Structures are given as structure tokens and as C-alpha cells.
Amino acid sequence: MTQLNRPDDGEEGKLRRWVANLQLESWQLELLITGFSIFLLATSIDQYEVFKSSFRFNKLVVTANANSIFIAAGVFIVNTIPLALKFFLISLLIHLLLRGFWIGIVGLSSVSNEIDFTKMKLQGPFKKGIPKRVKSLDDLIFYLDQVSSVIFAYTFLLAFSILSVVIVASFLFSTIGISGYLQTLISNPATIAVLSLIFIFVFIVLFLAALVFFLDTILFSAFKKSKWFSVIYYPIYRFYSIVSLSFVYRSIYYHLITNFKRKQIVSVSLILLGVLFVSYRINAWDTYTFYPETISENEYIIQKGHYDDERRGGYIKHASIPSKFVDNNFLELFIRYSPSKNGVLEFLCPESKGLERDPSFLDGMRAGMESARDTTKSIEELLGTDSDYDELVKASIDCISQIYNVYIDDVLVENPELFFTTHENKGEKGFEVVIDIEDLPRGRHVLSIDHLVFKGSPFNNTIVAEKLSMSKFVKISFWKE
């Protein structure tokens, strides 16, 4: 008989022994990673909310030049990530609880490893039922070790799966966005119609292919088992494996569906989703049924964000004043400049575009060398920081003032003088107005602002005067002392 080579004799044997030892001690790594991950997730959720608020405030703003589909894709991504983080946190907490229970059972088994049911003097159906159904400590240790390890791996699988869904959805959004962007570059109606049909067809094909891809994943690779459909599905699988980054976690997925029963995987999934749903519903549980939601500006709702001395974090969304109590004859009003106004401003004040002046060191060097070659031009003129620039800024602010109407107690403030400024709260860019309120009587007053908005379709970037109209922007109550 030919003697077979022992696998432990070579490098393969060393690797196998190393993996086996690692598997036996994996619970320590699991606890270490779980504890560290829980700490990071618990502290990062609030930090992510700050980042999301800043990103949406400064970047994810629909303008006349930014395609609203891309903005919608960005909003979808930043809003989905917190759900994935919370789901990840809940799953890891369940894993930590099971591992803690498992360690407790291991410690108990070192004291006593057997259950003496005879001392309980059970009678009737309990005499046979309890010893039959109650696991020994060794069996329970082995069972809990398997369950904990599977939940640990399954948590990361689901987290990556959620990420894949977000990436694919953003990819599909971007397909529509590219179509809308190309239409703005083409003036021929016939060409636009043809491109629209092509992109609609491409989007439908990609959407159906993505749906098939995710259905195959949920149905435990059912489409890969079909003799004829697998040929059609293979290129879809390869394409979306790259787009969704599923090749990163594919090994975990195939290991789980081939080594565990489907009902076990479905049960774990439903339990985790149920815990997430319950926690979400608890957070959304509203018992203040007679309290209004702050979804629009209203003079009967005091919003702390409108007052600089009462704001506790967050951005100035619309406007603000120093305090709700005014003890002098001048009221300082800050109106936030939003990039969503870019389309209206470009229509009304096209000459004001490109006001920013922040020359770098290299810009200064080039201006200095060019000024040395052409002595008729000064460095200030070349950098655009001379007196002509001051006149441009003045003309711009005069033009921008057209888009705002300021009222106090429904009385229009005539010719309000606007100034460019940056608020000290979080560096919000905007305009400052100083209003003389000497003639106002002591007591409560309402400051309201209307702004010029475009009432057309968000998918059409062409702004016309007929589609511009004044709309309510903000209402702020204050009291003059």
C-alpha cells in the first residue's frame, strides 16, 4: 500500500495547524473586535450626524447647474449610512451578549459539568421531558460558540450587503443624472428625444438586472442553479459583482448558505431586522400628538436656531438675529446664502458671478512678473483686488438685494442695505442687514423675510422671469425692551 504524505509535514501542514489554533482562539479576537467596534460605533454615530449635516448643508444643495438626480443619490447615501451603523451596532451588541453568556457557561462547567436531575425529584411529563430537552453544559458551550461565530460573520455580511444596495442604487441614480446633464448640453430637440429614449432603455435594463442580482442573493443563489437561465445571468452576475463590491464578502456568503440551513439563516435575519425595526419604532414613537412639527417657518413657533445666544450647535438654515430680546434701536439680521439661489442669481445678476478672490502665492508671483513686464498694469489689477473690484462687489450686493423682502409686523423695510458677511457660528456665508427699529414700541414683533424662488421643474435648468415669484422664507419673533 502506498503511504500517503501527512499534511502536517510540509508548509501546508503548518498553515493548517495555524488556522486550527486560530479557530480555537477566535473568540478572543471576536470579543476584542466587537468591543472596539461597539465603542467606535457608539461614538461615531453622533459624529456622523455632524458630518451629514455639514455635507448636506454645504454640498447636497440643488442649484440650477447641479443635476437634482445626483443630489438625490447623495442624500440617499448619507441618509442610509446611519441605518447601517445602527444595524451594525445592534448586531454586535447581540454577539457580545451571547459571547458573555458563553464565557459564563465555560466558567460554570469548570466547577461542575453535570446536571443531576435525580435530586430534583421530577414527576409526570417533566421527568422525561426536561432531561431530554435540556442541553448539557458541553453541548451548550459548543452550540453557543457556533452561534456567536456565525452571528459575528453574518453581521459583517449584512453590513456589506447594505453597502452594496446603496452603491448600486447610487449607480442607477447616476445613470439618470448623466442623461439629464447631457440634455443641458444639447440644443437639438430630436437628439434630446433620442438620447432620452436610449437612457430610459439602458436604465430599465440596468434596474431589472440589479433586481435579478439581489433576488438571486436573497434566494440563496437560485438563479445560478437554472441550466438555461444561468447562461444569461452570468454576465449580470459578473457586472454587478464589481459594481456592488460583493466580491469582497462573497466567501462569507457562500460559506453560510452551504453550511447552514436556510431556515436558520432566515430566522437570524428576521430576528436582527425585528430588533432594528423595534428600536426604530421606539425612537419614532411620538406621544406629543398635540404638539406641531417644525416643518415650516411659523411666527407661533420659537426656533432656538434663529437666535445666536440660544443656538446649541447646528447650522443656520435660513436666518438669525443675536437674541430674541433686543435692547437697542438697531436689529442685526443675518440671512444665510444658500447655493440653491445660484440659478436665480445667475439669471438676475450674471455679472456678479465669480466674485471670490483668494489668490495663492503662485498667483501673486505670476502677477508680480507680469506687472514687471507690463508696467501699465498693477499687481492689484492683475489679481482683481483694485477699486474696480470694489465697485463690482457693490453692484453685486445691490443686485442680490432684489431677491429678498424684509418685513417687520408685515410692514416692508424700504431699501434694506445688505452686506456680505460670514457668520461666526459655523462659518456660514450670507448677508447682514442692520434695521432701524427706534420707532417700534416695546413688546413682541415679527420679523419675516420673503425670497425670490424658481417655481419651475427641478429637471429643467432654464429659468424664465415668468416662473420667478416671492415666497415665504423665514419668520422670527423678537421682543423689544
ChimeraX attribute file (.defattr): number of C-alpha atoms within 10 A of each C-alpha:
attribute: neighborCount
match mode: 1-to-1
recipient: residues
	/A:1	3
	/A:2	4
	/A:3	5
	/A:4	6
	/A:5	8
	/A:6	9
	/A:7	13
	/A:8	12
	/A:9	9
	/A:10	11
	/A:11	10
	/A:12	12
	/A:13	13
	/A:14	13
	/A:15	13
	/A:16	14
	/A:17	14
	/A:18	11
	/A:19	13
	/A:20	12
	/A:21	11
	/A:22	13
	/A:23	12
	/A:24	9
	/A:25	11
	/A:26	15
	/A:27	18
	/A:28	12
	/A:29	12
	/A:30	19
	/A:31	17
	/A:32	12
	/A:33	14
	/A:34	19
	/A:35	15
	/A:36	12
	/A:37	16
	/A:38	18
	/A:39	12
	/A:40	12
	/A:41	18
	/A:42	14
	/A:43	11
	/A:44	14
	/A:45	17
	/A:46	12
	/A:47	12
	/A:48	16
	/A:49	14
	/A:50	14
	/A:51	13
	/A:52	18
	/A:53	16
	/A:54	15
	/A:55	15
	/A:56	14
	/A:57	16
	/A:58	12
	/A:59	12
	/A:60	22
	/A:61	20
	/A:62	20
	/A:63	18
	/A:64	23
	/A:65	15
	/A:66	20
	/A:67	23
	/A:68	21
	/A:69	23
	/A:70	22
	/A:71	20
	/A:72	17
	/A:73	21
	/A:74	20
	/A:75	17
	/A:76	15
	/A:77	17
	/A:78	19
	/A:79	13
	/A:80	15
	/A:81	18
	/A:82	17
	/A:83	16
	/A:84	18
	/A:85	17
	/A:86	17
	/A:87	22
	/A:88	20
	/A:89	22
	/A:90	19
	/A:91	26
	/A:92	25
	/A:93	16
	/A:94	16
	/A:95	22
	/A:96	20
	/A:97	13
	/A:98	18
	/A:99	21
	/A:100	14
	/A:101	14
	/A:102	20
	/A:103	16
	/A:104	12
	/A:105	17
	/A:106	17
	/A:107	12
	/A:108	12
	/A:109	15
	/A:110	9
	/A:111	8
	/A:112	9
	/A:113	14
	/A:114	10
	/A:115	12
	/A:116	9
	/A:117	11
	/A:118	9
	/A:119	7
	/A:120	8
	/A:121	9
	/A:122	14
	/A:123	8
	/A:124	7
	/A:125	8
	/A:126	11
	/A:127	14
	/A:128	11
	/A:129	11
	/A:130	12
	/A:131	15
	/A:132	9
	/A:133	8
	/A:134	11
	/A:135	13
	/A:136	14
	/A:137	18
	/A:138	13
	/A:139	11
	/A:140	15
	/A:141	18
	/A:142	13
	/A:143	13
	/A:144	17
	/A:145	17
	/A:146	12
	/A:147	14
	/A:148	22
	/A:149	18
	/A:150	17
	/A:151	20
	/A:152	21
	/A:153	15
	/A:154	19
	/A:155	21
	/A:156	16
	/A:157	20
	/A:158	18
	/A:159	17
	/A:160	18
	/A:161	20
	/A:162	17
	/A:163	19
	/A:164	20
	/A:165	18
	/A:166	19
	/A:167	17
	/A:168	18
	/A:169	18
	/A:170	19
	/A:171	18
	/A:172	19
	/A:173	19
	/A:174	20
	/A:175	18
	/A:176	18
	/A:177	22
	/A:178	14
	/A:179	20
	/A:180	22
	/A:181	18
	/A:182	12
	/A:183	18
	/A:184	15
	/A:185	9
	/A:186	12
	/A:187	9
	/A:188	9
	/A:189	10
	/A:190	10
	/A:191	12
	/A:192	18
	/A:193	11
	/A:194	11
	/A:195	17
	/A:196	17
	/A:197	13
	/A:198	12
	/A:199	17
	/A:200	15
	/A:201	12
	/A:202	14
	/A:203	18
	/A:204	12
	/A:205	12
	/A:206	18
	/A:207	16
	/A:208	10
	/A:209	18
	/A:210	21
	/A:211	12
	/A:212	16
	/A:213	21
	/A:214	16
	/A:215	14
	/A:216	16
	/A:217	16
	/A:218	11
	/A:219	11
	/A:220	16
	/A:221	16
	/A:222	12
	/A:223	20
	/A:224	17
	/A:225	10
	/A:226	11
	/A:227	9
	/A:228	10
	/A:229	11
	/A:230	15
	/A:231	12
	/A:232	12
	/A:233	17
	/A:234	13
	/A:235	12
	/A:236	16
	/A:237	20
	/A:238	13
	/A:239	13
	/A:240	19
	/A:241	16
	/A:242	12
	/A:243	14
	/A:244	21
	/A:245	17
	/A:246	20
	/A:247	13
	/A:248	12
	/A:249	15
	/A:250	12
	/A:251	11
	/A:252	14
	/A:253	19
	/A:254	13
	/A:255	10
	/A:256	17
	/A:257	15
	/A:258	10
	/A:259	8
	/A:260	11
	/A:261	11
	/A:262	14
	/A:263	9
	/A:264	11
	/A:265	16
	/A:266	12
	/A:267	12
	/A:268	16
	/A:269	15
	/A:270	12
	/A:271	13
	/A:272	19
	/A:273	15
	/A:274	12
	/A:275	15
	/A:276	20
	/A:277	13
	/A:278	12
	/A:279	15
	/A:280	13
	/A:281	11
	/A:282	10
	/A:283	9
	/A:284	9
	/A:285	9
	/A:286	9
	/A:287	7
	/A:288	8
	/A:289	7
	/A:290	6
	/A:291	8
	/A:292	8
	/A:293	9
	/A:294	10
	/A:295	6
	/A:296	11
	/A:297	16
	/A:298	15
	/A:299	16
	/A:300	10
	/A:301	14
	/A:302	16
	/A:303	17
	/A:304	14
	/A:305	19
	/A:306	24
	/A:307	21
	/A:308	17
	/A:309	12
	/A:310	13
	/A:311	17
	/A:312	11
	/A:313	10
	/A:314	12
	/A:315	18
	/A:316	23
	/A:317	15
	/A:318	18
	/A:319	22
	/A:320	25
	/A:321	23
	/A:322	16
	/A:323	19
	/A:324	21
	/A:325	15
	/A:326	18
	/A:327	12
	/A:328	11
	/A:329	13
	/A:330	13
	/A:331	19
	/A:332	14
	/A:333	18
	/A:334	26
	/A:335	24
	/A:336	20
	/A:337	19
	/A:338	17
	/A:339	18
	/A:340	17
	/A:341	19
	/A:342	19
	/A:343	21
	/A:344	21
	/A:345	21
	/A:346	15
	/A:347	14
	/A:348	16
	/A:349	18
	/A:350	14
	/A:351	14
	/A:352	18
	/A:353	11
	/A:354	7
	/A:355	12
	/A:356	9
	/A:357	10
	/A:358	10
	/A:359	13
	/A:360	10
	/A:361	9
	/A:362	9
	/A:363	12
	/A:364	15
	/A:365	13
	/A:366	15
	/A:367	20
	/A:368	18
	/A:369	11
	/A:370	15
	/A:371	17
	/A:372	13
	/A:373	10
	/A:374	10
	/A:375	9
	/A:376	8
	/A:377	14
	/A:378	16
	/A:379	19
	/A:380	16
	/A:381	15
	/A:382	16
	/A:383	18
	/A:384	17
	/A:385	14
	/A:386	13
	/A:387	11
	/A:388	12
	/A:389	16
	/A:390	12
	/A:391	10
	/A:392	14
	/A:393	17
	/A:394	16
	/A:395	14
	/A:396	19
	/A:397	17
	/A:398	16
	/A:399	16
	/A:400	18
	/A:401	16
	/A:402	15
	/A:403	17
	/A:404	17
	/A:405	20
	/A:406	21
	/A:407	16
	/A:408	18
	/A:409	12
	/A:410	12
	/A:411	11
	/A:412	13
	/A:413	13
	/A:414	10
	/A:415	11
	/A:416	18
	/A:417	14
	/A:418	20
	/A:419	17
	/A:420	17
	/A:421	17
	/A:422	16
	/A:423	18
	/A:424	9
	/A:425	13
	/A:426	12
	/A:427	11
	/A:428	20
	/A:429	18
	/A:430	18
	/A:431	21
	/A:432	22
	/A:433	19
	/A:434	14
	/A:435	17
	/A:436	14
	/A:437	14
	/A:438	12
	/A:439	7
	/A:440	13
	/A:441	11
	/A:442	12
	/A:443	11
	/A:444	14
	/A:445	18
	/A:446	16
	/A:447	18
	/A:448	23
	/A:449	21
	/A:450	17
	/A:451	18
	/A:452	18
	/A:453	18
	/A:454	22
	/A:455	14
	/A:456	14
	/A:457	10
	/A:458	15
	/A:459	15
	/A:460	14
	/A:461	19
	/A:462	15
	/A:463	18
	/A:464	12
	/A:465	10
	/A:466	9
	/A:467	12
	/A:468	16
	/A:469	13
	/A:470	15
	/A:471	15
	/A:472	15
	/A:473	18
	/A:474	21
	/A:475	24
	/A:476	23
	/A:477	23
	/A:478	19
	/A:479	15
	/A:480	18
	/A:481	12
